[in-house]
């Protein structure tokens, strides 16, 4: 029996993007365009353990969007994944501005942008009342 496919967003779901932008000086401009920002994000609480747990039952991929105007973000996201999820995510990082083009069963995402709102599987809207944290997501999916 084939495993169901789960896509997991990176920024705001696996990695703590909000804390990183709160530490930036105001004059830096748009946070998405700061070189190196995506490389140094801390994992969110329970994110790495939850990702690992999902891989036991599902075919799991990281599906993230990288800012078009920040070329370093594309490499930084790959390096972040290699640093924090080296064995579990080899060749499982997908960067796209059109998440709805990916066929799968679940998408765990904190935003309704870049195609997440049009995903044809089930959207697990991370950070909402229904799914406020990783514990609630794992309770639902496992």
Secondary structure as GFF3:
##gff-version 3
##sequence-region A 1 142
A	DSSP	beta_strand	5	8	.	.	.	ID=ss1
A	DSSP	alpha_helix	17	22	.	.	.	ID=ss2
A	DSSP	three_ten_helix	26	28	.	.	.	ID=ss3
A	DSSP	three_ten_helix	31	33	.	.	.	ID=ss4
A	DSSP	three_ten_helix	37	39	.	.	.	ID=ss5
A	DSSP	alpha_helix	47	57	.	.	.	ID=ss6
A	DSSP	beta_strand	59	64	.	.	.	ID=ss7
A	DSSP	alpha_helix	71	84	.	.	.	ID=ss8
A	DSSP	beta_strand	93	95	.	.	.	ID=ss9
A	DSSP	three_ten_helix	99	101	.	.	.	ID=ss10
A	DSSP	beta_strand	106	109	.	.	.	ID=ss11
A	DSSP	three_ten_helix	116	118	.	.	.	ID=ss12
A	DSSP	beta_strand	122	125	.	.	.	ID=ss13
A	DSSP	alpha_helix	134	141	.	.	.	ID=ss14
###
